[in-house]
Amino acid sequence: MRIIASLREEQIVEYVKARLLENGGEYSDNPFQGFRTRSEHCRRVMRWCEKIAENESDLAPDRDLLLMSALFHDIGYNRQGISHEDYGAKLFGEFADVHGLEKEFAGRVANCIRNHSRKERMSVLGKTGVELQILMEADLLDEEGFMGIVADCMTEGMRGKDCEGYSGALKRMLHCASEILEISPMTTPYAQKCWREKQEEVIFFMERYRASCFLEL
């Protein structure tokens, strides 16, 4: 893997985290979600990219391009009102120059960073580059299913005296889960499988949770 040949993954994550902290983009704007950090999200998205790439070898994604794009895809979040996609591509360009990455490679990574939020391009496999396609799928897969449920519960608990307890957590889960249960934006077979599993996780948990708490859906 090219990015690990001279740089360790941990060093890159720390670099991304430092830029995010410097620009005020490491933490969510939601005051009840201080437990969510974008640098760790980037690391998890990289892991999802690895899993999809391993299970979709016929698509022959450029692994170095894919994983580098994932680690840097959200580095551009800031409090200056600048598009995080464009700013992220700029920050990666600076990193690439300092570390002597090949210009053609760096340009392709920057393109993935610049376009990763354009999820409307996911509707047909092959409509966009395979690395960008997998990156967008991985970005959406993170924090869904059981992980999303934990985030919903933590968010409700962080509301303090305004927390509505167990019933409030269920309402938040229902609201946040509506999209994942109604649609599947995935196009690669493996990502589609992962999305179905996450749908099943949400349905199973909410049914058992509601019954245990004697709450109505």
Helices and strands as residue ranges (DSSP letters): H 2-6, H 9-22, H 38-55, G 57-59, H 63-72, H 84-98, H 103-115, G 119-122, H 130-141, H 146-157, G 160-162, H 165-182, H 189-213
